[in-house]
């Protein structure tokens, strides 16, 4: 009884949140039909593979959404997981051993995310298409139980989600509305865990019967009441909608589903998208091409008239392409018995409207800034830098929201899960090391400096992005450093002390960071120290050698001078 009451409470919350979401459904339906051309059955039930495109006369909006998704992915994730680098935080000393550990750390993470079986890039692409269309979408991480292929990633569409924010405006309560066949229900949850009704259906061979399942993900309100994953901070709860039968209850240490919004209006939970802003232009452009197609058809197959000198005739004028209208000849004078009813006229001027609408749609999807294909005019370096700065200011909110709402929490959760598995390193001599060795896996050993940080609860890694987006966002900072050094070097010719204000090492590290290149280009602190010690010793030895040579030269010159003096004395005439 308590179990049923608990499920009923969850269902009541789900129904209440669904009522708030229903006001978005007509808009999602419209966007689905005119922009995404799929996932459009928000108000009705469809079937797999269905495309409701019979009323779609322009592909500009779908292509603009596709181009925007590709451009954002190309700016944020251009080289797959190699678009990020895991580096040590400042609280961990720099050394060759630490540098090697973080290199292995990064390479292992890259292998996990870029594995074809993980499906990460495909999920990200689908996620971005939904972002451009509906303004809200998510990526879910599922464990496989296989340490060699630990995760599967998939995108989650707003059609199947009902969400709720916390007090900070972050989505943390997510209901996923799933539909299974009886066969897949039994495969997913086990025969013994499904309700009696569907056990009987499975036994009777009615395996294609549909079953509605709700999956709730939310922060656990009470911790310490149970053991195992039911005590983890993120609660996971699956139940059958019809029977209220709990199918699975578990938990996660990290959120398994991250939901992000492209843009958000104050007071709203669900996001807003470029497609929504462009919708007036999209509908007008679609109507324009519908009219133009009819006009072209009329020009190719114009409506005709036929004169009749008898009692026949018609009060209806058929203006459809190829239509025939019969008129009484009385009073029409000399007329060809058959002719063209009318001409639609020159349509060339109408295409100016089409160009303006297409331009509005492209700008709504940020293509004028994301693609930056303006190569029609030559620019000076200064003009190009100003243009890049303006692009960065315009795209800053887009890139930063995606990084803050999706990439950072998704990557952080994935990294922490991999740490728990021991895939990203183990403490030497630990039980986890022995466990991995027993599975035939040679684990990565965590250096002592990092172990101390772990034991004291300090931060042990930072995620650095190596992508065009970061370079665009940091163009102005990089330009500021370049300008500062230019001024200092120029003024240094007259006032040499001015260069004492700038630290070359700090500058170089900052330049590498702002240009978003791989930090492996930089040597570690110990290596730099050794190189400089060797250089100082070489300079000192060179100076000593020069001093010795100078001393020898001075002695030789003095000796020569003394010899010459003695010779002069000897050459004096003796009295």
Buried (B, 14 or more C-beta within 10 A) or exposed (E): EEEEEBBEEBBEBBEEBEEBBEEBBEBBBBBBBBBBBBBBBBEEEEEEEEEBBEEBBBEBBBBBBBBBBBBBBBBBBEEEBBBBBBBBEEEBBBBEBBBEBBBBBBBBBBEBBBBEEBBBBEBBBBBBBBBBBBBBBBBBBEEEEEBEEBBBBBBBBBBBBBBBEEEEEEBBBBBBBBEBBBBBBBEBBEEEBBBEBBBEBBEEEEBEBEBEBBBBBBEBEEEEEEEEBBBBEBBBBBBBBEBBBBBBBEBBBBBBBBBBBBBBEEEBBBBBBBBBBBBEBBBBBBEBBBBBEEBEBBEEEBBBBBBBEEEEBEEEEBEEBEBEBBBBBEEEEEEEEEEEBEEBEEEEEEEEEBEEBBEBBBBBBBBBBBBBEEEEEEEEEEEEBBBBBEBBBBBEEBBEBBBEBBBBBBBBBBBEBBBEBBBBBBBEEBEBBEBBEEEEBEBBBBBEBBBBBBEEEEEBBEBBBBBBBBBBBBBBBBBEBEEEBEEBEEEBEEEEEBEEEBEEEEEEEBBBBBBBBEBEEBBBBBBEEEEEEEEEEEEEEEEEEEEEEEEEEEEEEEEEEEEEEEEEEEEEEEE
